[in-house]
Amino acid sequence: MRNIFLLEIRRSSLLLWIALLSLAVIAALFRRVDLWADVWPRASAEVAMVAGYLEWPVVAALGAWSAQRVHRSATDAQFTAARPAWQVAAVQFAALWCLALVPLALALLVGIAVAWGSPGFVWPAYPLSAVAAITVAAGLGFAAGLRWRSRLTALAVAVVFLVLMGLREFSEIFSFVPLSGPPHLTVAAAALATRCLMALLVVVLAVSLRGGGRARAIRATAAVAVPLSLLAVWAAGPLQIERAQPSHAACARPDSDPAPEVCVWPENRSHLAVATEAVGRLVEASMGTVPIPRRVVDVGLACGNGGSCLTFTATGDRGRVVGEMAFWLVPLADCEDPATTERFRANVMLETWLESRALHVAKSAGLGPQEIRDQDRAEVDGVLAQPAQSQRQWARRQARTAWSCDER
């Protein structure tokens, strides 16, 4: 059997497609490298997402095309004469499966090389979810190829999996790999287990499509078990769930007065310096006009001691972190009536002014909320050119307007 398996690999017509697919996966992996390069859970999830979703329709189509070889030639008859048909199909599928995992394996090696040196290591649940997704695609494609002779089968299978990829936006049942891996989320064990079970049952169904006797009984059982496994996937819930709080978060304080404590997940430790600097800049820029919480935490971390805190998403982009923090530091007033025009204007101008001062820019172009009007941006730019005392007085007036529930 080993010799037959190696022969399947060597003579496979899929080698060129797998090589091209590997190049496409690695190229796509670097498209957002700045978002995952130094955070292991993000790197692990990016590898799984890129490889899983790029391979899904392609591997399904290649599986159908590979299985249809039994309809195109009599080559397999030589092996079938000596061994049961299901064993020949199993060897053929094993070769397909191993080749399909090559792009994922290469992407994982690239991800490890890029993220090496960051706190932690690969989160194995993410690449395992991609293995399950690729196995399902290969198995269903292989089964379709054995079942139907049409040359359009491979194309039809690819289209079906493209549709399934789109449906993941509407239901977790169609999501086999996560779209991102922030440190505050982790893969749910039950959700991953049900997807792996479904992948195994799909393989059993595909391989048992050839042969009679015992294979026929296995085929009938698997045909019932696969839809039931889909129900189990639905019952298991979302693929990702909130992660338990860490025993020790990475924390620091900026050189400012007041100096809030800034904490991030241990995996985001490389972004702590950027977050701490951003908080220090905002404290200095606000000049006491905007309340600063005593604690600033990465999304998913608890505020601690039942107090209020500012939550942000830790990244290595200082401008992005400052902008997000400024947005949360200048909220709309919690009033019963909708925000009035004057209240909203004051809010967006104050946020834009705070972000601009924190980034040490003279003009606010490209900063602040998208809703800010041109005349309001011009007013902010004029204020930025004034002395600090004048800016503080202007900011206090905007704060009173933005956070007052009085009718205006």
Secondary structure as UniProt FT lines:
FT   HELIX           2..11
FT   TURN            13..14
FT   HELIX           15..29
FT   HELIX           30..32
FT   HELIX           33..36
FT   TURN            37..38
FT   HELIX           40..67
FT   HELIX           69..72
FT   TURN            75..76
FT   HELIX           77..82
FT   HELIX           85..100
FT   HELIX           102..115
FT   TURN            116..117
FT   HELIX           125..147
FT   TURN            151..152
FT   HELIX           153..167
FT   TURN            168..170
FT   HELIX           172..174
FT   TURN            183..184
FT   STRAND          185..187
FT   HELIX           189..207
FT   TURN            208..209
FT   HELIX           214..236
FT   STRAND          240..242
FT   STRAND          250..252
FT   STRAND          261..264
FT   HELIX           266..271
FT   HELIX           272..286
FT   TURN            287..288
FT   STRAND          295..298
FT   TURN            299..300
FT   TURN            305..306
FT   STRAND          310..312
FT   HELIX           318..329
FT   HELIX           341..358
FT   TURN            359..360
FT   TURN            365..366
FT   TURN            370..371
FT   HELIX           374..384
FT   HELIX           388..402
//
